[in-house]
Amino acid sequence: MRETDTRTGSGHAVVIGGGIAGLAAAHRLLVTAPGTRVTLLEASDRLGGKLHAGEIAGVRVDLGAESMLARRPEAVALAREVGLGDRLQPPATATASIWTRGALRPMPKGHVMGVPGDASALSGVLSDEGLRRIERDRELPPTEIGDDVAVGAFVAERLGREVVDRLVEPLLGGVYAGDAYRISMRSAVPQLFEAARAHTSLTEGVRAIQAKAARNQRTGPVFMGIEGGVGQLPLAVADAVRARGGEIRTGTPVTALRRTAAGWQVSTGDDVVAAGRVVVAVPAYAAAALLGVEAPAAAAELASVEYASMALMTLAYRRDDVDLPEGSGFLVPPVDGHTIKASTFASRKWGWIADEDPGLLVLRTSVGRYGETEILGRDDADLVELSRRDLRAATGLDATPVATRVTRWHDGLPQYPVGHHARVARVRERVGELPGLAVCGAAYDGVGIPACVASAHAAVDQLAGDATGVDELTRNPVQSLHGAGGE
């Protein structure tokens, strides 16, 4: 084993992980401290993590996440900083549906992650009995929620299970691939949690959120994409890191992380890299393995983070063979027993896909929720056929695709159960006891792109002595939203 950089380690920052969080951390280090030597180490041969640019039938598409929340500044600002400002594009249509109770029905408006301010907002999606159950909310005594509560359990108690099963569950499931009855309201829907604490009636709390939003009069798109796919973002950030003198090594798994008198030693198989600062930007299970010796309490917390796996099926059709309903796609409540959980009409949603080949129509479906293992064990042909079966039932689409791709994301989405915020606080407390070390990524403050970027920036600032960002994120995680028919 050879040892490198031992004498210059104090001025060297190492980022472990080449997903969007790690890349954003490396970029932040170089921007806020010009002259810093930065090395990013990525175990795989590809950068970007769950952001993956690909193609089907000659058209560029996303094979992972396809949009980013634009109402938070972090992701859009980073895209502009790395030269993608002129390629930012909002969805061409924001109209989506929900496949429920045997039909495609318009996605309701006037709700917060599926929770309505008034029963009439969910008319058509819920049964008459379900709508009447919502009205009982104003008559119920207050519900104690304590320090945290599961979204599904709380909403079902206040408004009935039908609201959860037919709207909250598919919306939250699209973000976390999780179970609404386990997901933390404080971490996943923080604005709803605060409203529930401040108001006796849940619908009253939702109306207060809506009134505040109306007063703020926020304009502009809720979501944003990038021409060529949001998978272009990590590639552009990587180019910017290299342009500022940063080094990026792919195919370089980190095997150990140890403290020294001068800082840190990062082992990569046959190499040891010395560093004064280290940002660990890998999934929770990988971070747990790295922190086991130096921060065993933090490692134990991270090892307990569960993940959900999913698969994306991308299908390309001749446009003349397809007659789809209007809109950008649809969500699927698991209560109805269908296999897919969502479908995006990608050529409708993103103008740049349609422009690249007007004769082609690209759509995506997704499968996989927390605890589901059998479906992801199917081979690619089976997953495509299952998707086509559900698409036929939902939309009447019976054409044969000209091309298909299946992308599997094993352990792709961290789960945020009740108490997640407290676990994150404990991890950061233990990690913070070790000078020159910080953590960031989707396992902490939100799974969306803005949350990952915010987490990365806060980690870098913490290493520079400014804990403001970390404290704010720990108190107020970034809510991730579902882009209606998109994943």
URLINCOR-V63851 format. One record per residue. RES is the residue in one small letter. PSI is psi in radians with two decimals (999 if undefined). D_FIRST is the distance of its C-alpha to the first C-alpha in whole Angstrom. Layout:
res={RES;RES}
psi={PSI;PSI}
d_first={D_FIRST;D_FIRST}
//
This chain:
res={m;r;e;t;d;t;r;t;g;s;g;h;a;v;v;i;g;g;g;i;a;g;l;a;a;a;h;r;l;l;v;t;a;p;g;t;r;v;t;l;l;e;a;s;d;r;l;g;g;k;l;h;a;g;e;i;a;g;v;r;v;d;l;g;a;e;s;m;l;a;r;r;p;e;a;v;a;l;a;r;e;v;g;l;g;d;r;l;q;p;p;a;t;a;t;a;s;i;w;t;r;g;a;l;r;p;m;p;k;g;h;v;m;g;v;p;g;d;a;s;a;l;s;g;v;l;s;d;e;g;l;r;r;i;e;r;d;r;e;l;p;p;t;e;i;g;d;d;v;a;v;g;a;f;v;a;e;r;l;g;r;e;v;v;d;r;l;v;e;p;l;l;g;g;v;y;a;g;d;a;y;r;i;s;m;r;s;a;v;p;q;l;f;e;a;a;r;a;h;t;s;l;t;e;g;v;r;a;i;q;a;k;a;a;r;n;q;r;t;g;p;v;f;m;g;i;e;g;g;v;g;q;l;p;l;a;v;a;d;a;v;r;a;r;g;g;e;i;r;t;g;t;p;v;t;a;l;r;r;t;a;a;g;w;q;v;s;t;g;d;d;v;v;a;a;g;r;v;v;v;a;v;p;a;y;a;a;a;a;l;l;g;v;e;a;p;a;a;a;a;e;l;a;s;v;e;y;a;s;m;a;l;m;t;l;a;y;r;r;d;d;v;d;l;p;e;g;s;g;f;l;v;p;p;v;d;g;h;t;i;k;a;s;t;f;a;s;r;k;w;g;w;i;a;d;e;d;p;g;l;l;v;l;r;t;s;v;g;r;y;g;e;t;e;i;l;g;r;d;d;a;d;l;v;e;l;s;r;r;d;l;r;a;a;t;g;l;d;a;t;p;v;a;t;r;v;t;r;w;h;d;g;l;p;q;y;p;v;g;h;h;a;r;v;a;r;v;r;e;r;v;g;e;l;p;g;l;a;v;c;g;a;a;y;d;g;v;g;i;p;a;c;v;a;s;a;h;a;a;v;d;q;l;a;g;d;a;t;g;v;d;e;l;t;r;n;p;v;q;s;l;h;g;a;g;g;e}
psi={2.31;2.73;2.27;2.71;0.38;-0.56;-0.31;0.23;-0.58;-0.49;0.26;2.26;2.31;2.29;2.22;1.94;2.21;0.47;-3.02;-0.55;-0.82;-0.73;-0.72;-0.62;-0.78;-0.73;-0.74;-0.72;-0.75;-0.56;-0.74;-0.35;1.27;2.43;-0.25;2.42;2.15;2.29;2.24;2.30;2.14;2.26;-0.68;3.13;0.17;2.46;2.73;-0.33;-2.17;0.01;1.99;1.89;2.34;-2.75;2.76;2.29;0.61;0.06;2.37;2.37;2.88;2.35;0.12;-2.40;2.51;-0.10;2.87;2.54;2.14;-0.21;-0.21;2.51;-0.35;-0.87;-0.80;-0.71;-0.73;-0.73;-0.72;-0.69;-0.54;0.31;0.27;0.20;-0.71;-0.05;0.01;2.31;2.29;2.87;2.49;-0.45;2.45;0.17;2.14;3.01;3.01;2.26;1.72;2.58;0.72;0.14;2.76;2.14;2.52;2.39;2.18;2.72;2.98;0.63;2.86;1.85;0.77;-0.14;2.06;2.72;-0.29;2.49;-0.59;-0.37;-0.44;0.26;2.31;-0.58;-0.68;2.76;2.92;-0.66;-0.72;-0.67;-0.70;-0.60;-0.63;-0.69;-0.37;-0.25;-0.74;-0.34;-0.25;2.60;2.85;2.56;2.19;2.20;-0.22;-2.48;-0.33;2.86;2.67;2.37;-0.94;-0.76;-0.76;-0.83;-0.69;-0.68;-0.66;-0.73;-0.15;2.68;-0.48;-0.64;-0.76;-0.89;-0.56;-0.17;-0.89;-0.80;-0.88;-0.59;-0.87;-0.65;-0.54;-0.48;-0.85;-0.14;0.62;-2.94;2.04;-0.46;-0.05;-0.38;2.37;2.22;-0.64;-0.67;-0.64;-0.61;1.19;-0.60;-0.59;-0.64;-0.81;-0.67;-0.67;-0.57;-0.51;-0.26;2.49;-0.73;2.33;-0.72;-0.61;-0.71;-0.70;-0.73;-0.60;-0.72;-0.78;-0.68;-0.71;-0.73;-0.68;-0.66;-0.67;-0.36;0.95;2.28;3.01;2.94;2.60;-0.67;2.77;2.51;-3.08;2.31;2.19;-0.15;2.61;-0.21;-0.22;-0.40;-0.92;-0.56;-0.71;-0.66;-0.72;-0.74;-0.70;-0.66;-0.80;-0.67;-0.49;0.12;0.01;2.66;2.35;2.17;2.02;2.95;0.54;1.39;2.40;2.24;-0.34;2.66;2.09;2.53;2.59;3.05;-0.51;-0.18;-1.91;2.60;2.22;1.98;2.34;1.00;-1.71;0.23;2.60;2.13;2.23;2.48;2.59;-0.51;2.51;2.29;2.12;1.91;0.93;2.91;2.81;-0.72;-0.63;-0.67;-0.67;-0.73;-0.66;-0.56;0.02;-0.61;-0.86;-0.47;1.19;-0.60;-0.76;-0.71;-0.71;-0.71;-0.79;-0.61;-0.36;-0.11;2.18;2.73;2.67;2.56;2.70;2.94;2.52;2.26;2.09;2.19;2.36;2.30;2.74;2.25;-0.63;-0.29;-0.05;2.35;1.50;2.73;2.87;2.80;-3.09;-0.09;-2.84;2.73;2.77;1.99;2.34;-0.38;-0.40;-0.09;0.24;2.86;-0.89;2.70;-0.20;2.77;2.37;2.22;1.43;-0.68;-0.43;-0.67;-0.64;1.97;-0.56;-0.48;-0.79;-0.66;-0.57;-0.56;1.61;-0.34;0.00;2.53;2.13;2.34;2.85;2.59;2.80;2.57;2.77;2.10;2.91;2.28;-0.21;2.16;-0.55;-0.78;-0.65;-0.16;-0.16;2.69;2.98;-0.73;-0.68;-0.74;-0.69;-0.77;-0.70;-0.69;-0.76;-0.65;-0.81;-0.67;-0.68;-0.76;-0.63;-0.69;-0.20;0.02;2.05;0.12;2.81;2.20;2.61;-0.30;2.60;2.64;2.43;2.18;2.12;2.36;1.52;2.29;0.86;-0.49;2.05;2.54;2.47;1.42;3.04;2.32;0.09;-0.71;-0.66;-0.65;-0.76;-0.74;-0.71;-0.72;-0.84;-0.60;-0.79;-0.75;-0.65;-0.28;-0.17;1.93;2.42;0.27;2.39;2.78;2.69;2.91;-3.01;-0.29;-0.04;-1.15;0.19;2.58;-0.18;2.94;-0.81;-0.66;-0.73;-0.70;-0.76;-0.71;-0.73;-0.79;-0.72;-0.67;-0.78;-0.75;-0.64;-0.71;-0.47;0.06;0.05;1.82;0.15;-0.84;-0.76;-0.78;-0.73;-0.77;-0.65;-0.68;-0.69;1.50;2.80;2.10;2.34;2.34;2.81;2.29;0.88;-1.89;-0.02;2.89;999}
d_first={0;4;7;10;14;14;17;19;18;21;23;20;21;19;21;20;22;24;27;30;30;26;27;30;28;26;30;31;29;29;33;33;31;31;29;26;23;22;19;20;18;19;18;21;22;25;26;29;29;32;34;34;36;37;40;43;46;45;45;42;42;40;38;37;39;41;43;42;45;46;48;45;44;40;39;42;41;38;39;41;39;37;40;41;44;47;45;46;48;50;51;54;56;55;57;56;57;57;58;59;62;63;63;61;62;61;59;60;60;61;58;55;52;55;57;61;63;66;66;68;65;63;67;66;63;64;67;70;69;66;67;70;67;66;69;69;66;68;70;67;67;63;60;58;54;53;49;48;50;49;50;52;54;55;56;58;60;61;62;62;59;60;59;55;56;57;55;53;51;50;50;47;46;45;43;41;42;43;46;48;49;46;45;45;48;47;43;44;48;48;51;53;52;53;56;57;56;59;62;63;64;61;63;64;60;59;62;61;58;60;62;60;58;61;62;59;60;56;56;54;52;51;48;46;44;43;44;42;41;39;36;36;35;32;31;34;32;28;30;31;28;27;30;30;26;24;21;21;18;19;17;15;15;14;13;13;15;15;18;17;20;20;19;17;13;13;10;10;8;5;6;8;11;14;17;21;22;21;23;23;25;24;27;28;26;23;23;24;21;19;21;22;20;21;25;26;29;29;26;29;32;29;29;33;33;35;34;37;36;38;39;41;43;44;47;49;53;55;57;61;60;59;61;59;61;60;57;54;53;54;52;53;53;52;55;57;54;53;50;49;48;49;50;49;52;49;51;54;51;50;52;49;48;52;52;50;52;55;56;53;53;49;49;46;47;44;44;42;43;41;41;42;40;43;43;40;39;42;41;41;45;46;45;47;50;50;49;52;54;54;55;58;59;58;59;61;58;59;58;55;52;51;47;45;41;40;37;35;34;32;32;33;35;35;38;40;42;44;42;40;40;40;37;35;37;35;32;32;33;30;28;30;30;26;26;24;24;26;27;29;30;33;33;34;37;38;37;39;37;39;38;34;34;36;34;31;33;34;30;30;33;32;29;32;34;36;37;40;38;36;39;42;40;39;43;44;42;42;44;43;46;47;48;51;51;47;44}
//
